[in-house]
Amino acid sequence: MNKTIEMIAPRLTELMIRKIETLREEWHQPWIADLEHGLPRNLRGTPYRAGNVLMLHFLREIAGFRTPVFLTFRQAQAEGLHVRKGSESFPVYFWKVYIRHRQTRRKIEPAEYYRLSEAQRREYDLLPVIRYYPVFNIDQTDMPEVQPERYAALTAPARVRDYSDGVACPPLDRMLEHRAWHCPIHLRYSECAAYSPTADRIVCPEKRQFPQGAAFYTTLLHEMSHSTGHPARLNRPLGNEYGSAEYAREELVAELTAALCGALLGLSAAPREENAAYLKGWLEKLRAEPTYLFDILVDANKAARMIDEQLERPEAPSDEETLAQAA
């Protein structure tokens, strides 16, 4: 038995390495989670750009503002609004590019610069300068009192879009409908997918958040794979500490389990592209210890079997039914 493993392990591991190497380098999230009230924007509805988006999103969260709509002091005055006394502004930055002739020091606008020939452009220096202006959130103004209807419209949650391509997996859909999995599965419009070993429950974004429906099912299968390791089931060391060896091993088990179940269900026979960067971190380990993959595959196979046994499938028609349908 051990000799057989030692003989075939390098071939299987080589195949796994080659598969991982074909995956893309970058990580990406397979679902879309629109912010509840949209992206940070000004009162006219124009979204902010670059790092301002992230900073204003953080500011809204920390300060407890109801919506990510901001305006300057002058804009508030022009709209007949007053900034509340003691309100603190926040800087929104932008880059201004000055274009100046090296000899004459004459400045020109970008539109004029881009009309020049390539040789003429080399006579100019492009001088990027950072600028900023202070903004306030509409919650820092008296808009709720003086313009209640407008404030209500701006703070109303955005309509949730359906991004799904309509791909369906009847066995998993039936399992979800009948709540037939070993632990609760909560499908919520959210920004994360996770299994909690302490609460023994799964939280997953809704299917409509996934532009590719198959990615919804493989994401769900990944979290279901984690839940098979619960002490009441297969009792795997789940490794709660992020970055630990146990955590890393469990992630690989879950990813391969999801890939195996995906193949059985006709969804996908490969690890998810969005986990490619993570899986590539295992290449060194797999190359150094070819037999290590077997230990992982044993656990993945047990988890996949548990998932497969829990899924309902339509019964094959009897010979009489087949003949009746053909008649």
Residue pairs with C-beta under 8 A, 6 or more apart in sequence:
5 291
5 294
6 291
9 290
9 291
9 293
9 294
10 290
12 290
12 293
12 294
13 286
13 287
13 290
13 292
13 293
14 290
16 286
16 293
17 283
17 286
17 287
19 270
19 271
20 271
20 276
20 279
20 280
20 282
20 283
21 280
21 283
23 270
23 271
23 273
23 276
23 279
23 280
24 273
24 276
25 276
25 277
25 280
26 276
26 277
27 274
27 275
27 276
27 277
27 278
28 273
28 274
29 274
30 210
30 212
30 215
30 216
30 219
30 272
30 274
31 193
31 205
31 209
31 210
31 215
31 216
31 219
32 161
32 163
32 209
32 210
32 211
33 189
33 190
33 191
33 205
33 209
34 158
34 160
34 161
35 57
35 68
35 158
36 157
36 158
37 66
37 67
37 68
37 155
37 156
37 157
37 158
38 68
38 158
39 47
39 48
39 53
39 57
39 68
40 47
40 48
40 52
40 53
40 56
40 57
40 60
40 68
40 69
40 70
41 47
41 48
41 68
41 69
41 70
42 48
42 69
42 70
42 71
42 75
42 135
43 69
43 70
43 71
43 75
43 79
43 138
47 53
48 56
48 70
48 92
49 94
50 93
50 94
51 93
52 92
52 93
55 90
56 68
56 70
56 90
56 92
57 68
59 65
59 90
59 137
60 67
60 68
60 137
63 137
63 139
65 137
65 138
65 139
66 139
66 155
67 137
67 138
67 139
67 154
67 155
68 137
69 137
69 138
69 154
70 90
70 92
70 135
70 136
70 137
70 138
71 79
71 81
71 135
71 136
71 138
71 141
72 133
72 134
72 135
72 136
73 83
73 89
73 134
73 136
76 82
76 83
76 136
76 141
79 147
80 146
80 147
81 141
81 142
81 143
81 146
81 147
82 141
82 142
83 136
83 140
83 141
84 140
84 141
84 142
87 136
87 140
89 134
89 135
89 136
90 134
90 135
90 136
91 132
91 133
91 134
91 135
92 132
92 133
92 134
92 135
93 130
93 131
93 132
94 130
94 131
94 132
95 128
95 129
95 130
95 131
96 128
96 129
96 130
96 131
97 110
97 126
97 127
97 128
97 129
98 107
98 126
98 127
98 128
98 129
99 107
99 108
99 109
99 110
99 113
99 124
99 125
99 126
99 127
100 106
100 107
100 108
100 124
100 125
100 127
101 107
101 108
101 123
101 124
102 123
102 124
102 125
103 123
108 124
113 121
113 124
116 124
138 151
138 154
143 150
143 151
144 151
160 189
160 208
161 208
162 208
163 208
163 209
163 210
163 211
164 207
164 208
164 209
164 210
164 211
164 213
164 216
165 211
165 212
165 213
166 213
167 212
167 213
167 214
167 217
168 213
169 214
169 217
169 265
169 266
169 267
170 314
171 265
171 311
171 312
171 313
172 217
172 220
172 221
172 265
172 311
174 180
174 311
174 312
175 181
175 310
175 311
175 312
176 185
176 187
178 312
179 185
180 310
180 312
181 202
181 224
181 227
181 310
182 227
182 228
182 230
182 232
182 233
182 306
182 310
183 200
183 201
183 202
183 227
183 230
184 200
184 201
184 202
185 201
185 202
185 204
185 220
185 224
186 201
186 202
186 203
186 204
187 204
187 205
187 206
187 207
188 203
188 204
188 205
188 206
189 205
189 206
189 209
190 203
190 204
190 205
190 206
191 205
192 203
192 205
193 202
193 203
193 204
193 205
193 219
193 220
193 222
193 223
194 202
194 203
194 223
195 201
195 202
195 223
195 224
195 226
195 227
196 202
196 203
197 226
197 229
197 230
197 238
197 240
200 227
200 230
200 232
202 220
202 223
202 224
202 226
202 227
203 223
204 216
204 219
204 220
204 223
205 216
205 219
207 213
207 216
209 216
210 216
210 219
214 262
214 267
214 268
215 272
215 274
217 262
217 265
217 267
218 258
218 259
218 262
218 267
218 268
218 272
219 272
221 257
221 258
221 261
221 262
221 307
222 254
222 255
222 257
222 258
222 272
223 254
224 258
224 307
225 253
225 254
225 255
225 257
225 258
225 261
225 300
225 303
225 304
225 307
226 238
226 250
226 254
227 233
228 234
228 236
228 257
228 302
228 303
228 306
228 307
229 235
229 236
229 237
229 238
229 250
229 253
229 299
229 303
230 238
233 306
234 299
234 302
234 303
234 306
236 250
236 253
236 299
237 246
237 249
237 250
238 246
238 247
238 250
239 245
239 246
239 247
239 248
239 249
239 250
240 247
241 247
248 281
248 282
249 296
251 278
252 279
252 282
252 296
253 296
253 299
253 300
253 303
254 303
255 271
255 272
255 275
255 278
255 279
256 271
256 296
256 297
256 300
257 299
257 300
257 303
257 304
257 307
258 271
258 272
259 268
259 269
259 270
259 271
259 272
260 300
260 301
260 304
261 304
261 307
261 308
262 268
262 269
262 270
263 269
264 304
264 308
265 311
271 279
285 292
286 292
286 293
317 325
